[in-house]
Amino acid sequence: MKRFWKLSPWIGRLVILGVAGLFAMISLKFVLDPQHAAANAGITIEPGLGTTNTRAGFGGFPLGFAAILVFCLFSLRRLLAALASIATVTAIILLVRLFGAVQDATFAQSAHLLIPEAAILVVSLLAAVIEARRRHHVAAA
């Protein structure tokens, strides 16, 4: 069991790295080709300011979050905060998507995103629990 607690930070780091990569990929498609990325998401944007705002909003936020997550990878002290942030952001995205799907009658069209978002939420919560237990174990030792 002692070996597990030594390796357990890498579980959290893998989750953080995977989510940071996902957010970076989402971001880059909106930063580099906002018209096409928006069209694939069912969004029409106006050229000019609409394109700039799409880059900033749909590209800037996920890229900023990915950068914060990457920063947290290099510190044991920040792993739990990063995992909690992933769980929080993912839970809010999931709740807003569910609300929107119900309000807009788009549940069938949204279903392909609900499953991975729910999976990210579960995995990040599990990794956060493991990290919290590791900290408790280390403090007790």
Buried (B, 14 or more C-beta within 10 A) or exposed (E): EEEEBEEBBEBBBEBBBBBBEBBBEBBBBBBEBBBEBBEEEEEEBEEEEBBEBBBEEBBBBBBEBBBBBBEBBEEBEBBBBBBBBBBEBBBEBBEEBBEEBEEEEEEEEBEEBBEEBBEBBEBBBBBBEBBBEBBEBEEEE
